[in-house]
């Protein structure tokens, strides 16, 4: 999370998500470019891009391992996850 590579990849994902969400809203909400509610479409795509950034931040491996959904508990008395 503290590297330029992380932020470059995160920006790329956010831009891709923005474009996909905008395309989905444009296709679903209007029959031509004059019927598009542009403010709502761009707002929806912006929210999707923000969620992509928050997802990247949430999945960054920062700090010690903890009780996450994909982690296997370690230590004595714990067997492999099924």
TIMI-2910 file (N, C-alpha, C, CB; in pm, 1 decimal, decimal comma, always signed):
<rs>
+----------+----------+----------+----------+----------+----------+----------+----------+----------+----------+----------+----------+------+
!      n_x !      n_y !      n_z !     ca_x !     ca_y !     ca_z !      c_x !      c_y !      c_z !     cb_x !     cb_y !     cb_z ! resn !
+----------+----------+----------+----------+----------+----------+----------+----------+----------+----------+----------+----------+------+
!    +82,0 !   -118,2 !     +0,0 !     +0,0 !     +0,0 !     +0,0 !    +87,2 !   +125,8 !     +0,0 !    -93,7 !     -0,9 !   +120,2 !  Unk !
!   +209,7 !   +113,3 !    +37,7 !   +297,1 !   +229,7 !    +48,5 !   +388,2 !   +243,8 !    -72,2 !   +380,3 !   +220,9 !   +174,5 !  Unk !
!   +358,3 !   +174,9 !   -181,6 !   +444,1 !   +181,4 !   -299,0 !   +372,7 !   +249,8 !   -414,8 !   +489,0 !    +41,4 !   -340,1 !  Unk !
!   +453,0 !   +300,6 !   -506,4 !   +396,1 !   +361,9 !   -627,1 !   +326,2 !   +256,8 !   -712,4 !   +505,8 !   +432,6 !   -709,3 !  Unk !
!   +378,5 !   +134,9 !   -712,5 !   +316,6 !    +27,6 !   -792,4 !   +175,1 !     -1,9 !   -743,5 !   +402,1 !   -100,8 !   -786,4 !  Unk !
!   +154,5 !     -1,7 !   -611,5 !    +21,0 !    -25,0 !   -556,2 !    -75,6 !    +82,3 !   -605,2 !    +25,4 !    -27,1 !   -401,8 !  Unk !
!    -35,2 !   +209,2 !   -596,1 !   -124,4 !   +318,4 !   -634,7 !   -146,3 !   +323,6 !   -785,1 !    -68,8 !   +450,9 !   -586,6 !  Unk !
!    -46,2 !   +285,2 !   -863,0 !    -63,4 !   +278,9 !  -1008,1 !   -166,9 !   +172,3 !  -1043,2 !    +71,6 !   +249,0 !  -1078,4 !  Unk !
!   -155,2 !    +55,0 !   -982,3 !   -251,1 !    -52,6 !  -1008,1 !   -390,3 !    -14,2 !   -957,9 !   -204,6 !   -183,5 !   -941,2 !  Unk !
!   -397,9 !    +52,9 !   -842,9 !   -526,4 !    +95,8 !   -788,3 !   -592,0 !   +199,5 !   -879,0 !   -508,3 !   +153,0 !   -647,1 !  Unk !
!   -514,3 !   +294,1 !   -928,5 !   -568,7 !   +394,5 !  -1020,7 !   -619,1 !   +329,1 !  -1148,8 !   -462,3 !   +500,4 !  -1053,9 !  Unk !
!   -543,7 !   +232,6 !  -1198,6 !   -585,7 !   +162,4 !  -1319,5 !   -718,5 !    +89,8 !  -1297,1 !   -477,5 !    +62,7 !  -1363,7 !  Unk !
!   -732,4 !    +23,9 !  -1182,6 !   -857,9 !    -45,1 !  -1151,6 !   -973,1 !    +53,4 !  -1136,3 !   -842,9 !   -127,9 !  -1023,8 !  Unk !
!   -947,1 !   +165,7 !  -1071,4 !  -1052,8 !   +264,7 !  -1051,1 !  -1099,5 !   +323,9 !  -1183,9 !  -1004,0 !   +376,1 !   -958,2 !  Unk !
!  -1006,6 !   +353,3 !  -1272,5 !  -1042,7 !   +407,9 !  -1404,4 !  -1121,9 !   +305,4 !  -1485,2 !   -915,9 !   +450,3 !  -1482,3 !  Unk !
!  -1077,3 !   +181,1 !  -1481,1 !  -1147,9 !    +73,6 !  -1553,1 !  -1288,1 !    +55,8 !  -1496,2 !  -1069,1 !    -60,0 !  -1544,1 !  Unk !
!  -1301,6 !    +57,8 !  -1363,5 !  -1432,8 !    +43,4 !  -1300,6 !  -1522,9 !   +161,2 !  -1335,3 !  -1418,3 !    +31,0 !  -1148,3 !  Unk !
!  -1466,8 !   +283,8 !  -1334,6 !  -1543,6 !   +402,6 !  -1371,8 !  -1599,4 !   +387,5 !  -1513,4 !  -1455,8 !   +529,5 !  -1361,8 !  Unk !
!  -1513,6 !   +346,6 !  -1606,3 !  -1556,6 !   +331,8 !  -1745,8 !  -1663,5 !   +223,4 !  -1760,2 !  -1436,4 !   +298,7 !  -1835,3 !  Unk !
!  -1646,3 !   +112,1 !  -1689,6 !  -1745,1 !     +3,8 !  -1698,0 !  -1879,2 !    +46,4 !  -1640,0 !  -1694,1 !   -120,8 !  -1625,1 !  Unk !
!  -1876,2 !   +115,1 !  -1524,8 !  -2000,4 !   +159,0 !  -1463,0 !  -2070,0 !   +264,9 !  -1548,0 !  -1973,4 !   +213,3 !  -1323,1 !  Unk !
!  -1992,6 !   +356,7 !  -1604,3 !  -2051,1 !   +459,1 !  -1690,7 !  -2114,7 !   +395,4 !  -1813,8 !  -1944,4 !   +561,7 !  -1732,9 !  Unk !
!  -2046,8 !   +299,7 !  -1873,7 !  -2102,7 !   +230,1 !  -1990,2 !  -2231,5 !   +157,0 !  -1953,3 !  -2000,4 !   +130,7 !  -2047,8 !  Unk !
!  -2233,3 !    +94,1 !  -1836,0 !  -2353,8 !    +22,7 !  -1793,3 !  -2470,9 !   +117,3 !  -1772,2 !  -2326,6 !    -54,7 !  -1665,2 !  Unk !
!  -2444,6 !   +231,6 !  -1708,6 !  -2551,4 !   +328,7 !  -1684,9 !  -2600,8 !   +387,0 !  -1816,7 !  -2502,7 !   +441,2 !  -1591,9 !  Unk !
!  -2509,9 !   +415,5 !  -1907,4 !  -2550,5 !   +472,8 !  -2036,8 !  -2635,7 !   +375,6 !  -2116,7 !  -2427,6 !   +512,5 !  -2118,6 !  Unk !
!  -2597,7 !   +251,0 !  -2115,7 !  -2673,1 !   +150,8 !  -2191,9 !  -2808,4 !   +123,5 !  -2127,9 !  -2593,2 !    +20,4 !  -2202,8 !  Unk !
!  -2812,4 !   +117,3 !  -1994,8 !  -2936,3 !    +81,9 !  -1926,0 !  -3033,9 !   +197,9 !  -1913,8 !  -2904,8 !    +29,3 !  -1789,6 !  Unk !
!  -2983,1 !   +321,0 !  -1908,7 !  -3070,1 !   +431,7 !  -1874,8 !  -3118,7 !   +519,5 !  -1988,3 !  -3002,7 !   +514,2 !  -1781,0 !  Unk !
!  -3073,6 !   +499,7 !  -2110,1 !  -3112,7 !   +592,0 !  -2217,4 !  -3110,9 !   +521,0 !  -2352,0 !  -3019,2 !   +714,5 !  -2220,8 !  Unk !
!  -3181,3 !   +580,4 !  -2446,0 !  -3183,4 !   +525,1 !  -2581,2 !  -3088,4 !   +598,8 !  -2674,2 !  -3324,0 !   +529,8 !  -2637,5 !  Unk !
!  -3048,6 !   +722,2 !  -2638,3 !  -2949,0 !   +795,5 !  -2716,9 !  -2875,2 !   +894,0 !  -2626,2 !  -3016,0 !   +870,4 !  -2836,1 !  Unk !
!  -2772,3 !   +957,5 !  -2677,2 !  -2688,4 !  +1045,4 !  -2595,5 !  -2761,3 !  +1168,0 !  -2542,7 !  -2570,0 !  +1089,7 !  -2675,0 !  Unk !
!  -2867,1 !  +1209,4 !  -2609,7 !  -2940,8 !  +1327,2 !  -2563,9 !  -3032,3 !  +1296,3 !  -2446,5 !  -3022,1 !  +1384,7 !  -2677,4 !  Unk !
!  -3065,8 !  +1168,5 !  -2426,4 !  -3154,5 !  +1128,8 !  -2316,3 !  -3079,5 !  +1096,0 !  -2187,2 !  -3236,5 !  +1009,2 !  -2357,8 !  Unk !
!  -2949,8 !  +1095,1 !  -2190,7 !  -2870,6 !  +1054,3 !  -2075,2 !  -2875,3 !  +1161,1 !  -1966,3 !  -2725,3 !  +1026,7 !  -2116,7 !  Unk !
!  -2897,8 !  +1118,8 !  -1843,5 !  -2884,9 !  +1207,9 !  -1728,7 !  -2737,7 !  +1201,5 !  -1687,1 !  -2983,1 !  +1166,4 !  -1609,0 !  Unk !
!  -2656,0 !  +1290,2 !  -1746,4 !  -2510,8 !  +1282,7 !  -1732,7 !  -2462,6 !  +1296,3 !  -1589,9 !  -2447,2 !  +1388,0 !  -1815,7 !  Unk !
!  -2521,8 !  +1385,2 !  -1512,3 !  -2477,8 !  +1403,6 !  -1374,6 !  -2496,8 !  +1275,6 !  -1293,8 !  -2553,8 !  +1519,2 !  -1309,2 !  Unk !
!  -2611,4 !  +1211,6 !  -1309,5 !  -2637,9 !  +1086,2 !  -1237,9 !  -2546,3 !   +975,1 !  -1287,7 !  -2785,2 !  +1044,6 !  -1254,3 !  Unk !
!  -2523,1 !   +969,0 !  -1418,6 !  -2437,1 !   +865,0 !  -1474,7 !  -2293,1 !   +879,5 !  -1425,8 !  -2441,2 !   +869,6 !  -1627,6 !  Unk !
!  -2242,2 !  +1001,7 !  -1427,0 !  -2104,2 !  +1024,7 !  -1381,6 !  -2094,2 !  +1004,3 !  -1230,6 !  -2056,8 !  +1167,6 !  -1419,8 !  Unk !
!  -2196,8 !  +1043,0 !  -1155,9 !  -2197,8 !  +1019,8 !  -1011,8 !  -2196,8 !   +871,4 !   -977,9 !  -2318,8 !  +1085,9 !   -949,3 !  Unk !
!  -2273,9 !   +793,0 !  -1050,5 !  -2276,2 !   +647,9 !  -1028,9 !  -2141,3 !   +586,1 !  -1061,8 !  -2386,2 !   +582,4 !  -1113,7 !  Unk !
!  -2082,5 !   +626,1 !  -1173,3 !  -1951,4 !   +573,8 !  -1212,4 !  -1844,0 !   +617,2 !  -1112,6 !  -1914,4 !   +621,4 !  -1354,5 !  Unk !
!  -1853,6 !   +740,0 !  -1062,1 !  -1758,0 !   +787,1 !   -961,9 !  -1767,2 !   +707,4 !   -832,7 !  -1780,6 !   +934,2 !   -933,0 !  Unk !
!  -1888,7 !   +674,0 !   -790,8 !  -1905,9 !   +592,0 !   -670,5 !  -1845,2 !   +453,8 !   -691,2 !  -2055,2 !   +579,8 !   -633,9 !  Unk !
!  -1863,9 !   +396,5 !   -808,8 !  -1805,0 !   +265,3 !   -837,8 !  -1652,5 !   +273,4 !   -833,9 !  -1852,3 !   +213,5 !   -975,6 !  Unk !
!  -1595,4 !   +380,2 !   -887,3 !  -1449,5 !   +397,9 !   -883,8 !  -1399,7 !   +413,0 !   -740,5 !  -1407,9 !   +520,6 !   -967,0 !  Unk !
!  -1471,4 !   +489,0 !   -658,8 !  -1435,1 !   +504,0 !   -517,9 !  -1439,3 !   +369,0 !   -446,5 !  -1529,3 !   +604,0 !   -448,3 !  Unk !
!  -1540,5 !   +289,2 !   -475,0 !  -1548,7 !   +156,6 !   -414,5 !  -1433,6 !    +67,2 !   -459,0 !  -1681,5 !    +91,2 !   -449,3 !  Unk !
!  -1388,0 !    +82,1 !   -583,0 !  -1272,7 !     +5,6 !   -630,0 !  -1148,0 !    +44,0 !   -551,2 !  -1250,1 !    +28,5 !   -780,8 !  Unk !
!  -1129,6 !   +173,4 !   -524,4 !  -1014,4 !   +219,3 !   -445,1 !  -1025,1 !   +167,9 !   -302,2 !  -1005,0 !   +374,0 !   -445,7 !  Unk !
!  -1142,9 !   +175,9 !   -242,0 !  -1161,2 !   +128,2 !   -105,0 !  -1139,3 !    -22,7 !    -95,8 !  -1301,3 !   +164,3 !    -54,4 !  Unk !
!  -1180,1 !    -96,1 !   -198,0 !  -1155,6 !   -240,2 !   -201,4 !  -1006,8 !   -269,1 !   -206,6 !  -1226,0 !   -304,2 !   -321,4 !  Unk !
!   -933,6 !   -192,8 !   -287,0 !   -788,3 !   -211,1 !   -294,8 !   -723,5 !   -181,9 !   -160,6 !   -727,9 !   -120,9 !   -403,4 !  Unk !
!   -767,4 !    -75,2 !    -94,0 !   -712,7 !    -42,2 !    +37,5 !   -746,8 !   -149,4 !   +140,2 !   -765,1 !    +93,6 !    +84,2 !  Unk !
!   -868,4 !   -199,4 !   +132,9 !   -910,7 !   -302,7 !   +227,5 !   -841,0 !   -435,5 !   +207,8 !  -1057,5 !   -323,1 !   +217,3 !  Unk !
!   -797,0 !   -463,4 !    +86,8 !   -731,0 !   -590,5 !    +60,6 !   -579,1 !   -579,7 !    +62,8 !   -775,5 !   -644,4 !    -72,2 !  Unk !
!   -526,5 !   -459,3 !    +88,9 !   -381,2 !   -442,6 !    +99,4 !   -331,4 !   -515,0 !   +223,1 !   -342,2 !   -292,3 !   +104,6 !  Unk !
!   -219,8 !   -578,5 !   +209,5 !   -163,1 !   -653,8 !   +321,7 !    -79,7 !   -559,4 !   +406,7 !    -77,0 !   -774,0 !   +271,7 !  Unk !
!   -145,4 !   -494,4 !   +502,4 !    -79,8 !   -400,4 !   +592,3 !    -93,1 !   -453,3 !   +734,6 !   -141,0 !   -257,0 !   +579,2 !  Unk !
!    +15,3 !   -450,4 !   +807,1 !    +11,8 !   -493,9 !   +946,4 !    +20,3 !   -644,1 !   +960,3 !   -113,2 !   -444,6 !  +1012,8 !  Unk !
!    +14,3 !   -690,9 !  +1084,5 !    +23,9 !   -834,2 !  +1109,1 !   -103,4 !   -905,7 !  +1065,8 !    +51,8 !   -861,1 !  +1256,9 !  Unk !
!    -92,1 !  -1034,4 !  +1035,9 !   -212,6 !  -1108,8 !   +997,7 !   -313,2 !  -1111,5 !  +1112,5 !   -176,2 !  -1252,6 !   +955,7 !  Unk !
!   -437,3 !  -1107,5 !  +1077,3 !   -542,9 !  -1109,4 !  +1178,0 !   -655,0 !  -1201,8 !  +1137,4 !   -597,0 !   -969,8 !  +1201,4 !  Unk !
!   -766,3 !  -1192,9 !  +1203,9 !   -877,9 !  -1283,4 !  +1176,2 !   -955,5 !  -1242,8 !  +1051,6 !   -971,5 !  -1288,3 !  +1295,1 !  Unk !
!   -896,8 !  -1264,9 !   +935,4 !   -964,4 !  -1234,9 !   +809,4 !  -1039,6 !  -1355,8 !   +757,6 !   -864,4 !  -1187,3 !   +705,0 !  Unk !
!  -1123,2 !  -1334,2 !   +659,3 !  -1203,9 !  -1443,1 !   +604,2 !  -1121,4 !  -1550,4 !   +535,3 !  -1303,6 !  -1387,9 !   +507,2 !  Unk !
!  -1007,5 !  -1512,7 !   +477,8 !   -929,2 !  -1609,1 !   +401,3 !   -808,9 !  -1662,1 !   +477,2 !   -883,6 !  -1546,9 !   +273,4 !  Unk !
!   -795,4 !  -1625,0 !   +603,4 !   -677,8 !  -1664,9 !   +679,8 !   -702,9 !  -1794,0 !   +756,4 !   -637,0 !  -1554,1 !   +776,1 !  Unk !
!   -597,2 !  -1872,0 !   +770,6 !   -602,6 !  -1996,4 !   +845,6 !   -542,2 !  -1969,4 !   +982,8 !   -527,0 !  -2112,3 !   +771,1 !  Unk !
!   -615,6 !  -1997,7 !  +1089,9 !   -560,2 !  -1975,0 !  +1223,1 !   -438,0 !  -2062,5 !  +1245,2 !   -665,6 !  -2002,5 !  +1331,2 !  Unk !
!   -336,0 !  -2009,0 !  +1311,3 !   -214,4 !  -2085,1 !  +1338,0 !   -203,2 !  -2116,4 !  +1485,7 !    -90,8 !  -2008,6 !  +1290,6 !  Unk !
!    -93,9 !  -2180,6 !  +1520,8 !    -68,7 !  -2211,4 !  +1660,9 !   -105,1 !  -2354,0 !  +1693,4 !   -145,3 !  -2117,2 !  +1750,5 !  Unk !
!    -82,1 !  -2391,8 !  +1819,8 !   -109,7 !  -2528,8 !  +1862,2 !   -260,5 !  -2553,1 !  +1869,5 !    -44,0 !  -2557,5 !  +1998,7 !  Unk !
!   -295,7 !  -2672,4 !  +1836,4 !   -435,0 !  -2712,7 !  +1847,6 !   -520,3 !  -2678,0 !  +1727,3 !   -494,0 !  -2651,1 !  +1967,3 !  Unk !
!   -461,2 !  -2616,5 !  +1627,5 !   -537,2 !  -2580,8 !  +1507,8 !   -490,7 !  -2666,9 !  +1392,0 !   -521,4 !  -2430,2 !  +1473,9 !  Unk !
!   -581,8 !  -2732,2 !  +1330,8 !   -549,1 !  -2813,3 !  +1213,9 !   -567,1 !  -2731,9 !  +1087,8 !   -636,0 !  -2939,6 !  +1208,8 !  Unk !
!   -547,5 !  -2793,9 !   +972,9 !   -564,7 !  -2721,6 !   +846,8 !   -711,2 !  -2685,9 !   +824,6 !   -512,1 !  -2805,4 !   +729,1 !  Unk !
!   -732,0 !  -2577,0 !   +755,1 !   -868,1 !  -2534,3 !   +722,5 !   -929,7 !  -2631,6 !   +623,0 !   -868,9 !  -2390,3 !   +665,3 !  Unk !
!  -1055,8 !  -2658,1 !   +638,0 !  -1125,2 !  -2751,5 !   +547,8 !  -1188,2 !  -2678,8 !   +433,7 !  -1230,9 !  -2830,7 !   +621,8 !  Unk !
+----------+----------+----------+----------+----------+----------+----------+----------+----------+----------+----------+----------+------+
</rs>
